[in-house]
Amino acid sequence: MLYGSRRSGPNGCRSKMILNANFVSLRRSPRNGFSLVELVLSLAVLLVITTLAIPVVVRSLQTYQLNATASQLAGMLKFTKFDAIRQNTHVNFQILKGSTNWTVWVDSNGDNLPDGTEPQMVIPIIGNDTILPASSVPSPAPIAATLGAGSSLYTWTVLSDTGSIMYDQRGVVVSSAGGPVVTTISAVYLGNPGDPSSGYRAVITLPSGAVQVWTSSSAGNWQRIS
């Protein structure tokens, strides 16, 4: 037996492990989570950001709905035109005002009824994107000025109640079956009567059958968007 050597017994192994072990401090970090003050401040900042963002989101949604309704309405007018050309006959674009909404449809079979096989849409009378009378929207003078001097020869007809626009087999607007081409610009105005700041849309139909969509703020700065 050599003196001074480490013992290989159980106690000796335990001593070696104790010497080589890396101990972790039992003292806990003072920042294991959020304090109550930090949590309250975070919630306050989140509340402020949400309050500022909600009006922007709501206005964006209203604009989207208004654009979507105007685009759908313009699409139905164009469909009426091409349906008249396809059938080689007269086809009416119809607007019927009910107690709670307008029903708009392409009267392909000429029975003056919105049948299930005909393209149609429902526009609420009370809403963000409802049909408005001429008195509720800015003057269309900028639209007429953009259309040119020839537009002064035309009269404006605003469809804000029950009405129709008839296309003949050439795709132009006529006053009646077999009648002459009209000298009228037909307009459907859309907007929110309770919130002028949300803007307006005008879907207009020229005597040639062309369909245009215009947008304006409450200031009346009409601009064509399609």
PyMOL commands that set and color helices and strands:
alter all, ss='L'
color gray80, all
select helices_A, chain A and resi 10-20+36-87+134-136+141-147+149-153+196-198
alter helices_A, ss='H'
color red, helices_A
select strands_A, chain A and resi 91-97+101-107+120-124+130-132+155-158+163-167+173-174+184-191+200-205+211-216+223-224
alter strands_A, ss='S'
color yellow, strands_A
deselect
rebuild
show_as cartoon
